[in-house]
């Protein structure tokens, strides 16, 4: 661990890590440490074909369809929702919206299975070692970005002056494949414990995004060392949201009802937490609307977030 842990060698590493994370969460984030990301809803031209991709290639489980919304996830947790919109306008290239949704698997063998399945299906992929995690990158049939990743243990993350060390290095895919379990089944669904780890958004103005997500909603900045990008979280996670202007600097919202990201969900542990977040946003002049279990709010780039109770 780096110098942010201080000089307390008499404390076990796990205790020092917990104290560090509690301190960071208490002093830099007003959102609960138990925050997690919920479902990501996408508008797609071909809901059936896209659902088949998420099931057969990504490894999610089809959890049902209701009101023309196809739901897929892991275990009984919904991660991706698909809404068929064959007549929706295309989202212009480089416009704001989804950079990628990021599905977090519980361990390296699960990542190895995902990689083996992608290779067997002949899917074009990218891969990166981010120091805190190991990640695979693909696009769904309609061009929506997907990350599949596993986290390294938190006691291997390096923090300094309140920010986490991350990088984009080459991932050793052969090493990952070495962890494929014996008697692996390519058609086995992603295991229970798979969650939506983070969502990475394209925004038009990074300073405006920071005011909204950090100053008003209450996320903590975990690193701003990537040019043109900002990463924020609650509870000392490396990031729940990524925000970048790499393709979208100065862009406004996409056409109303455009293909791609419809909304994503931020899940807080209880109703009082949701109420506190709503009060913070309204007090800063943001407009919110009530939805079941919480509220919806639109960020400065026009992306809609649903903040709901667990």
C-alpha positions as CSV (number, residue, x, y, z in Angstrom):
1,X,0.0,0.0,0.0
2,X,1.1,3.6,-0.6
3,X,1.7,6.4,1.9
4,X,-2.0,7.3,2.2
5,X,-2.3,4.5,4.7
6,X,0.1,6.3,7.1
7,X,2.6,4.7,9.4
8,X,0.6,2.3,11.6
9,X,2.5,-1.0,11.2
10,X,0.9,-2.4,14.3
11,X,-2.5,-2.5,12.6
12,X,-3.3,-5.4,10.3
13,X,-3.4,-4.4,6.6
14,X,-7.2,-5.2,6.4
15,X,-7.9,-2.9,9.4
16,X,-5.8,-0.1,7.9
17,X,-7.7,-0.5,4.6
18,X,-11.1,-0.4,6.3
19,X,-10.1,2.8,8.2
20,X,-8.8,4.4,5.0
21,X,-12.0,3.7,3.1
22,X,-14.2,4.8,6.0
23,X,-12.2,8.1,6.2
24,X,-12.4,8.7,2.4
25,X,-16.1,7.9,2.3
26,X,-16.8,10.1,5.3
27,X,-14.8,13.1,4.1
28,X,-15.3,13.1,0.3
29,X,-18.6,11.5,-0.5
30,X,-22.1,12.2,0.8
31,X,-23.5,9.1,-0.8
32,X,-23.8,5.8,1.1
33,X,-20.9,3.4,0.9
34,X,-23.4,0.7,0.1
35,X,-24.3,2.4,-3.2
36,X,-24.3,0.1,-6.3
37,X,-25.2,0.5,-10.0
38,X,-28.5,-1.0,-11.1
39,X,-29.9,-1.9,-14.5
40,X,-28.9,-0.1,-17.7
41,X,-31.8,0.4,-20.2
42,X,-31.0,0.5,-23.9
43,X,-33.2,1.3,-26.9
44,X,-32.4,-1.0,-29.7
45,X,-33.8,-1.7,-33.2
46,X,-33.8,-5.5,-32.8
47,X,-34.7,-6.4,-29.2
48,X,-34.8,-10.2,-29.9
49,X,-31.5,-10.3,-31.7
50,X,-29.8,-8.1,-29.2
51,X,-31.2,-10.1,-26.3
52,X,-29.8,-13.3,-27.9
53,X,-26.4,-11.7,-28.0
54,X,-26.5,-10.8,-24.4
55,X,-27.6,-14.3,-23.5
56,X,-25.4,-16.4,-25.8
57,X,-22.3,-14.3,-26.2
58,X,-22.1,-12.2,-23.0
59,X,-23.6,-14.9,-20.8
60,X,-26.5,-13.2,-19.1
61,X,-29.7,-15.0,-18.3
62,X,-33.0,-14.0,-19.8
63,X,-35.2,-13.0,-16.9
64,X,-38.4,-12.2,-18.7
65,X,-40.2,-9.6,-20.8
66,X,-42.9,-7.2,-19.6
67,X,-44.4,-4.1,-21.2
68,X,-42.1,-4.7,-24.2
69,X,-39.0,-4.5,-22.0
70,X,-36.7,-7.5,-22.2
71,X,-34.7,-8.0,-19.0
72,X,-31.4,-9.9,-18.7
73,X,-29.2,-10.4,-15.7
74,X,-27.3,-12.8,-13.5
75,X,-29.0,-14.9,-10.8
76,X,-32.2,-12.9,-10.2
77,X,-30.6,-9.5,-10.5
78,X,-31.5,-7.5,-13.6
79,X,-28.5,-5.9,-15.3
80,X,-29.6,-4.9,-18.8
81,X,-33.0,-3.9,-20.1
82,X,-33.7,-3.8,-23.8
83,X,-36.6,-1.8,-25.3
84,X,-37.4,-2.4,-29.0
85,X,-37.5,0.8,-30.9
86,X,-37.2,0.0,-34.6
87,X,-38.2,3.5,-35.7
88,X,-36.1,5.4,-33.2
89,X,-33.6,8.0,-34.6
90,X,-30.0,6.9,-34.7
91,X,-27.6,8.5,-32.1
92,X,-25.1,10.6,-34.0
93,X,-21.5,9.4,-33.9
94,X,-19.6,10.9,-31.1
95,X,-22.7,12.2,-29.3
96,X,-23.2,12.0,-25.6
97,X,-24.6,8.9,-24.0
98,X,-23.1,5.5,-23.2
99,X,-19.4,4.8,-23.6
100,X,-19.9,1.4,-22.1
101,X,-21.8,-0.5,-19.4
102,X,-19.5,-2.6,-17.3
103,X,-20.4,-6.1,-16.0
104,X,-18.4,-7.1,-13.0
105,X,-17.9,-10.9,-12.5
106,X,-17.0,-12.2,-9.1
107,X,-13.5,-13.7,-9.8
108,X,-10.8,-14.4,-12.4
109,X,-12.1,-17.9,-13.4
110,X,-15.5,-16.3,-14.3
111,X,-13.6,-13.7,-16.4
112,X,-11.7,-16.6,-18.0
113,X,-14.9,-18.3,-19.0
114,X,-16.3,-15.0,-20.5
115,X,-13.1,-14.7,-22.5
116,X,-13.2,-18.3,-23.7
117,X,-16.8,-17.8,-24.8
118,X,-16.0,-14.7,-26.7
119,X,-13.1,-16.3,-28.5
120,X,-15.2,-19.4,-29.3
121,X,-17.9,-17.1,-30.8
122,X,-15.3,-15.2,-32.9
123,X,-16.2,-11.9,-31.2
124,X,-13.8,-9.0,-31.8
125,X,-12.6,-7.8,-28.5
126,X,-10.2,-5.5,-26.7
127,X,-8.6,-6.1,-23.4
128,X,-6.8,-3.9,-20.7
129,X,-5.1,-4.3,-17.4
130,X,-6.3,-1.3,-15.3
131,X,-4.2,-2.2,-12.2
132,X,-7.4,-2.3,-10.1
133,X,-9.1,-4.6,-12.5
134,X,-8.7,-6.8,-15.6
135,X,-11.2,-6.0,-18.4
136,X,-12.5,-7.2,-21.8
137,X,-14.3,-4.9,-24.2
138,X,-16.8,-5.7,-26.9
139,X,-19.7,-4.0,-28.7
140,X,-23.2,-5.5,-28.9
141,X,-24.8,-5.8,-32.3
142,X,-26.1,-2.2,-32.2
143,X,-22.8,-0.7,-31.2
144,X,-23.4,-0.3,-27.5
145,X,-20.1,-0.7,-25.6
146,X,-19.8,-3.5,-23.0
147,X,-17.0,-4.1,-20.5
148,X,-16.7,-7.5,-18.7
149,X,-14.2,-7.3,-15.9
150,X,-13.0,-8.6,-12.6
151,X,-11.6,-6.6,-9.7
152,X,-8.3,-7.3,-8.1
153,X,-8.6,-7.5,-4.3
154,X,-8.9,-4.1,-2.7
155,X,-5.8,-4.5,-0.7
156,X,-3.9,-4.5,-4.0
157,X,-5.3,-1.1,-5.1
158,X,-2.9,1.8,-4.7
159,X,-4.2,5.0,-3.2
160,X,-2.3,8.3,-2.9
161,X,-3.6,11.6,-1.7
162,X,-7.2,10.4,-2.0
163,X,-7.0,9.1,-5.6
164,X,-6.6,5.5,-6.9
165,X,-3.9,4.4,-9.3
166,X,-5.4,3.2,-12.6
167,X,-3.8,2.7,-16.0
168,X,-4.6,1.2,-19.4
169,X,-2.0,-1.5,-20.0
170,X,-2.0,-4.6,-22.1
171,X,-3.8,-7.6,-20.5
172,X,-2.1,-11.0,-20.7
173,X,-5.0,-13.0,-22.2
174,X,-3.1,-16.2,-22.1
175,X,-2.7,-15.8,-18.3
176,X,-6.5,-15.2,-18.0
177,X,-7.3,-18.3,-20.0
178,X,-5.0,-20.3,-17.7
179,X,-7.7,-19.8,-15.1
180,X,-10.5,-21.4,-17.1
181,X,-12.1,-24.0,-14.7
182,X,-12.0,-27.7,-15.5
183,X,-15.1,-29.0,-17.3
184,X,-16.1,-25.5,-18.3
185,X,-19.4,-25.2,-20.2
186,X,-19.4,-22.4,-22.7
187,X,-23.2,-22.1,-22.5
188,X,-23.2,-21.8,-18.7
189,X,-24.6,-18.4,-17.6
190,X,-22.6,-15.8,-15.7
191,X,-22.5,-16.8,-12.1
192,X,-24.5,-15.4,-9.2
193,X,-22.6,-12.4,-7.8
194,X,-22.2,-10.8,-11.2
195,X,-23.3,-7.2,-11.0
196,X,-23.3,-3.9,-12.9
197,X,-19.9,-2.7,-11.7
198,X,-19.9,0.7,-13.3
199,X,-21.3,2.8,-16.1
200,X,-19.0,4.9,-18.3
201,X,-20.7,7.9,-19.9
202,X,-19.8,10.3,-22.8
203,X,-20.5,13.8,-21.7
204,X,-20.3,17.2,-23.4
205,X,-18.6,19.2,-20.6
206,X,-16.4,17.6,-18.0
207,X,-16.6,20.5,-15.6
208,X,-20.4,20.6,-15.7
209,X,-20.5,16.8,-15.2
210,X,-18.2,17.2,-12.2
211,X,-20.5,19.8,-10.6
212,X,-23.5,17.6,-11.1
213,X,-22.1,14.2,-10.0
214,X,-19.7,15.4,-7.4
215,X,-20.8,18.7,-6.0
216,X,-24.5,18.1,-6.2
217,X,-25.2,14.4,-6.2
218,X,-22.4,13.6,-3.8
219,X,-20.0,11.2,-5.5
220,X,-16.3,11.4,-4.6
221,X,-13.6,11.9,-7.3
222,X,-11.3,8.8,-7.3
223,X,-9.1,9.9,-10.1
224,X,-8.9,12.8,-12.6
225,X,-5.4,11.7,-14.0
226,X,-6.7,10.6,-17.3
227,X,-6.8,13.5,-19.8
228,X,-10.4,14.3,-20.7
229,X,-11.9,11.9,-18.2
230,X,-13.1,11.8,-14.6
231,X,-13.9,8.8,-12.4
232,X,-16.1,9.0,-9.3
233,X,-17.5,6.6,-6.7
234,X,-19.0,6.1,-3.3
235,X,-17.5,4.0,-0.5
236,X,-14.0,3.9,-1.8
237,X,-14.7,1.9,-4.9
238,X,-12.3,2.6,-7.8
239,X,-15.2,4.0,-9.8
240,X,-19.0,3.6,-10.1
241,X,-19.1,6.2,-13.0
242,X,-16.7,7.1,-15.7
243,X,-17.2,10.4,-17.5
244,X,-15.3,11.4,-20.6
245,X,-15.2,14.0,-23.4
246,X,-13.0,12.0,-25.7
247,X,-15.5,11.9,-28.6
248,X,-18.2,14.2,-27.2
249,X,-16.6,17.5,-26.2
250,X,-19.1,20.3,-26.7
251,X,-21.9,18.0,-27.9
252,X,-25.5,18.4,-26.8
253,X,-28.1,15.8,-26.1
254,X,-28.9,13.2,-28.7
255,X,-32.3,13.4,-30.4
256,X,-35.2,12.6,-28.0
257,X,-35.9,8.9,-27.9
258,X,-32.7,8.0,-29.8
259,X,-31.2,4.6,-29.9
260,X,-28.7,3.7,-27.2
261,X,-28.8,4.6,-23.5
262,X,-32.3,5.4,-22.3
263,X,-31.3,5.5,-18.6
264,X,-29.2,3.8,-15.9
265,X,-29.9,3.2,-12.3
266,X,-28.1,4.2,-9.1
267,X,-29.3,2.1,-6.2
268,X,-29.0,3.4,-2.7
269,X,-29.6,1.2,0.4
270,X,-32.8,2.8,1.7
271,X,-35.5,5.4,1.2
272,X,-33.9,8.0,3.5
273,X,-30.7,7.9,1.4
274,X,-32.7,8.5,-1.7
275,X,-34.6,11.4,0.0
276,X,-31.3,12.9,1.0
277,X,-29.9,12.7,-2.5
278,X,-33.1,14.3,-3.9
279,X,-32.9,17.1,-1.4
280,X,-29.3,17.8,-2.3
281,X,-30.1,18.0,-6.0
282,X,-33.2,20.1,-5.6
283,X,-31.4,22.4,-3.3
284,X,-28.8,23.0,-6.1
285,X,-31.6,23.8,-8.5
286,X,-31.8,20.5,-10.3
287,X,-35.2,19.3,-11.6
288,X,-36.2,15.8,-10.5
289,X,-39.4,13.7,-11.1
290,X,-40.7,11.0,-8.9
291,X,-40.6,7.4,-10.1
292,X,-41.4,4.1,-8.3
293,X,-38.9,3.7,-5.5
294,X,-37.1,7.0,-6.0
295,X,-36.6,9.8,-8.6
296,X,-35.3,10.4,-12.1
297,X,-32.9,13.3,-12.9
298,X,-31.1,14.4,-16.1
299,X,-27.5,15.3,-16.0
300,X,-26.1,18.4,-17.9
301,X,-25.5,16.3,-21.0
302,X,-29.0,15.0,-21.1
303,X,-28.4,11.5,-19.7
304,X,-31.1,10.3,-17.4
305,X,-30.3,8.6,-14.1
306,X,-32.8,6.8,-11.9
307,X,-31.9,7.0,-8.2
308,X,-33.8,4.3,-6.3
309,X,-33.9,2.5,-3.0
310,X,-32.6,-1.1,-2.7
